């Protein structure tokens, strides 16, 4: 497989992730992540700098493995998540997807810009969040899987609680 073909396949995974969240296909979304993945949304330390260590600094969201993501989805499904009750409706839009680096054809790092339009049926209000994500992907027999996702939210004065499906 050439690097160009690998990048095209990896791009499909990024779009599949967004679609799975919008369509609430939670199992499909979880299947995109490796068991030892890292999922991180750091907080801004200052107006110019993000926190750099999820173990020692505050994060909006941090899971050190897919088990944390699985627990989050379980809470969403059971309605035991105050951040997701009622479940908000989302539409993700992705753009500026770029291949940043590749160690080999089996590992890629992609950067993408995103916007998520969110409708809150409880308050009957709409909100827009935007930022960028860094995805590290590893090629396996089943295809590309997410090893690490770091999401930076640019407008972090949040209108209400947010959840993983809003990013």
Order of alpha helices (4+ residues) and beta strands (2+ residues): alpha-alpha-beta-beta-alpha-beta-beta-beta-beta
